[in-house]
Amino acid sequence: MRHEKAGLLLELARRLAASAEGLTLDEMAAAVGVGRRTVERMRDALWTLFPQMEETAEGLVKRFRIPRGLDGFFQAPTTEELVELARAVEDLRGGGHGVRAQILGGLEHKVRSAVRQDTLRRMAPDIEALVRAERTAARAGPRPHEDAGQIAALRQALMALKAVRFRYDGGKQPGRARTVIPYGLLFDRMDYLVAAEQGRDAPVNWRLDRIVDLEVLETAAAPPEDFDLDAYAARSFGVFQEDPQDIVLRVLPQAADEGRRWRFHPNQVLTEEPDGALTVRFRSGGLRELAWHLVTWRDTIEIVAPDSLRETLVEELQLALKAHVRN
């Protein structure tokens, strides 16, 4: 129990050292999962350990932070943290995200180089054993196209709030030059730039592998202040954007346990039915992608609404049967 309390105290110290503006007592309590009175005692203990801790006031609210960071003793990574970092690098590389794998791999080398050599030598056998023994299951699908210069340029545009111009080898007019306002990047089995074409309000997804001759312009361009990339992505089951619809699925009793562990959508609502079935409700577009996914549930899930989703699923199944059933 004492080790657990020490671990929480160290985690809180890290949070306070990592925050530029500081944390309130409520934010500190939420960060380490304790109550208000407990976090007040933890704050007092940290003040004893770190006299440089600062307190600033925003009206009636007080914020706390530890300036100038923590020394290496407090920041040394654990074996599990180093393994997860190495695993994340390999997962990105295995999924075709070579550019991001290279960037995260650079961080991994920096972290390892900052660890004392005797500590690293002591951890090395355990790290090697876990890296050998753990793998992420391969997932079938397209491999994303990643170009280091392209991603760096798009990130530059997003940070500097600049418009970009490129030729797009897709859409209804392949090869046409486009000038767009970047809203964000979506990384998935395919990578996309979320951007609104100049003169239009609604953003769309532009596949990075179809963007050529990319140029960052000096023209100032920023997404609307109320744009939320998470909310935008949640409008679709996958990445295809279309008008969202109210989705209602019924997971039959024999698959209800699996349904409870499954996330169909970030905003899903689950309802337990008297017969043991599970009803899943969410609002989303991307019906074709959702239909493709529902096939994997075979006969353990029913589409309650909308009818268009059921029709899409039947259409996809009929096409597959036509291609594979031999008379």
ROLUMTOR-355548 format. One line per 5 residues: number of its first residue (from 0); for each residue x, y, z of C-alpha. Coordinates in steps of 0.5 Angstrom, whole numbers, plus 500, padded with zeros to 3 digits. Example, Ala and Ser with C-alpha at 12.3 -4.5 7.8 and 13.67 -1.06 7.14 Angstrom:
0 = 525/491/516 ~ 527/498/514
END
This chain:
0 = 500/500/500 ~ 506/505/502 ~ 509/503/495 ~ 502/505/491 ~ 502/512/495
5 = 509/513/493 ~ 507/512/486 ~ 501/516/486 ~ 505/522/489 ~ 511/521/484
10 = 505/521/478 ~ 502/528/481 ~ 509/531/481 ~ 510/529/474 ~ 504/532/472
15 = 505/538/476 ~ 512/539/473 ~ 509/537/466 ~ 504/543/466 ~ 506/550/463
20 = 500/553/467 ~ 499/549/473 ~ 494/545/475 ~ 488/546/480 ~ 486/542/486
25 = 480/539/482 ~ 485/537/476 ~ 490/534/481 ~ 485/530/484 ~ 482/528/477
30 = 489/526/475 ~ 491/521/480 ~ 484/519/482 ~ 483/521/489 ~ 479/526/493
35 = 480/533/494 ~ 482/532/502 ~ 487/527/499 ~ 490/531/494 ~ 491/537/499
40 = 495/532/503 ~ 499/530/497 ~ 500/537/495 ~ 503/539/502 ~ 507/533/502
45 = 510/535/495 ~ 511/542/497 ~ 516/539/502 ~ 519/535/497 ~ 520/540/492
50 = 520/547/495 ~ 520/551/488 ~ 513/549/487 ~ 509/555/485 ~ 502/557/487
55 = 499/562/482 ~ 492/565/483 ~ 486/566/477 ~ 481/569/481 ~ 479/565/487
60 = 482/559/483 ~ 489/557/485 ~ 494/553/480 ~ 500/549/482 ~ 506/547/478
65 = 513/545/479 ~ 518/549/475 ~ 524/547/471 ~ 522/540/471 ~ 524/534/475
70 = 531/531/476 ~ 533/524/473 ~ 532/520/479 ~ 524/522/479 ~ 524/522/471
75 = 527/515/470 ~ 522/511/466 ~ 520/504/468 ~ 521/497/464 ~ 514/497/462
80 = 514/504/460 ~ 520/503/455 ~ 517/496/453 ~ 511/500/451 ~ 515/505/447
85 = 518/500/443 ~ 512/496/442 ~ 509/503/439 ~ 514/504/434 ~ 514/497/432
90 = 506/497/431 ~ 507/504/427 ~ 512/501/423 ~ 508/495/422 ~ 502/498/420
95 = 505/502/414 ~ 506/509/418 ~ 514/509/417 ~ 514/517/418 ~ 511/517/425
100 = 515/510/427 ~ 521/514/425 ~ 519/520/429 ~ 517/516/435 ~ 523/512/435
105 = 527/518/435 ~ 524/519/442 ~ 525/512/444 ~ 533/513/443 ~ 533/520/447
110 = 529/517/453 ~ 534/511/453 ~ 540/516/452 ~ 538/520/458 ~ 537/513/463
115 = 543/512/467 ~ 547/506/464 ~ 548/502/470 ~ 540/502/470 ~ 539/501/463
120 = 544/495/463 ~ 540/492/469 ~ 533/493/465 ~ 536/491/459 ~ 534/483/460
125 = 527/484/462 ~ 526/489/456 ~ 529/484/451 ~ 524/479/454 ~ 518/483/454
130 = 519/485/447 ~ 520/478/444 ~ 514/476/448 ~ 509/481/446 ~ 506/482/439
135 = 500/486/436 ~ 496/482/432 ~ 496/484/424 ~ 490/487/421 ~ 488/486/414
140 = 487/492/410 ~ 491/498/406 ~ 497/500/408 ~ 498/508/408 ~ 502/512/404
145 = 507/516/408 ~ 511/522/406 ~ 516/525/411 ~ 516/532/407 ~ 509/532/406
150 = 507/530/413 ~ 512/536/415 ~ 509/541/411 ~ 502/539/413 ~ 504/540/420
155 = 507/546/419 ~ 501/549/415 ~ 497/547/421 ~ 501/550/426 ~ 502/557/422
160 = 495/557/420 ~ 497/557/413 ~ 493/555/407 ~ 496/550/402 ~ 496/548/395
165 = 496/541/391 ~ 494/537/385 ~ 489/532/387 ~ 489/525/384 ~ 482/523/386
170 = 475/526/386 ~ 471/528/380 ~ 476/532/377 ~ 483/528/378 ~ 489/532/377
175 = 486/539/378 ~ 489/544/383 ~ 486/545/390 ~ 487/551/395 ~ 485/549/402
180 = 484/551/409 ~ 487/545/413 ~ 483/543/419 ~ 487/537/421 ~ 490/530/420
185 = 487/523/421 ~ 491/517/421 ~ 488/510/420 ~ 489/505/415 ~ 489/510/410
190 = 491/517/412 ~ 487/524/410 ~ 488/531/411 ~ 481/534/413 ~ 481/541/410
195 = 476/546/407 ~ 477/548/400 ~ 477/555/399 ~ 471/558/398 ~ 467/553/402
200 = 465/552/409 ~ 465/544/410 ~ 471/540/411 ~ 472/534/407 ~ 477/528/407
205 = 483/528/402 ~ 487/522/402 ~ 495/524/403 ~ 497/519/397 ~ 493/522/392
210 = 496/529/394 ~ 502/531/389 ~ 506/538/389 ~ 504/540/396 ~ 506/547/397
215 = 505/551/404 ~ 502/558/402 ~ 503/565/406 ~ 496/566/406 ~ 493/566/413
220 = 488/560/414 ~ 485/557/420 ~ 479/553/421 ~ 473/555/425 ~ 474/556/432
225 = 469/551/434 ~ 471/546/430 ~ 473/539/434 ~ 477/534/430 ~ 474/529/435
230 = 467/531/433 ~ 468/531/426 ~ 471/524/426 ~ 465/521/430 ~ 460/523/425
235 = 462/517/421 ~ 463/510/423 ~ 470/510/419 ~ 473/516/415 ~ 467/516/410
240 = 463/523/411 ~ 456/523/410 ~ 450/526/413 ~ 449/522/420 ~ 444/517/422
245 = 441/514/428 ~ 444/507/428 ~ 440/502/433 ~ 443/495/433 ~ 441/489/437
250 = 446/484/439 ~ 443/478/441 ~ 444/474/448 ~ 449/469/446 ~ 454/475/444
255 = 452/480/449 ~ 458/479/453 ~ 462/481/447 ~ 458/487/445 ~ 459/490/452
260 = 466/489/451 ~ 466/492/444 ~ 466/500/442 ~ 462/501/436 ~ 462/508/436
265 = 465/513/441 ~ 458/516/443 ~ 455/509/443 ~ 449/508/449 ~ 448/501/451
270 = 441/498/454 ~ 440/492/457 ~ 434/488/454 ~ 430/483/459 ~ 431/477/454
275 = 439/478/455 ~ 440/482/449 ~ 444/489/448 ~ 441/495/444 ~ 447/499/442
280 = 445/506/439 ~ 449/512/436 ~ 449/517/431 ~ 454/516/425 ~ 455/516/418
285 = 459/511/414 ~ 454/506/413 ~ 458/502/408 ~ 464/501/412 ~ 459/500/418
290 = 455/494/414 ~ 462/491/412 ~ 464/491/420 ~ 457/488/421 ~ 458/482/417
295 = 464/480/422 ~ 458/479/427 ~ 455/474/423 ~ 448/472/425 ~ 449/475/432
300 = 447/482/431 ~ 441/485/428 ~ 440/492/425 ~ 434/495/428 ~ 435/502/424
305 = 435/505/419 ~ 433/501/414 ~ 438/504/409 ~ 443/500/413 ~ 440/494/413
310 = 439/495/405 ~ 447/497/404 ~ 448/490/408 ~ 444/486/404 ~ 447/489/397
315 = 454/488/400 ~ 452/481/401 ~ 449/480/395 ~ 455/482/391 ~ 460/478/395
320 = 455/472/393 ~ 455/473/386 ~ 462/473/386 ~ 463/467/389 ~ 457/462/389
325 = 458/457/383 ~ 452/454/380
END
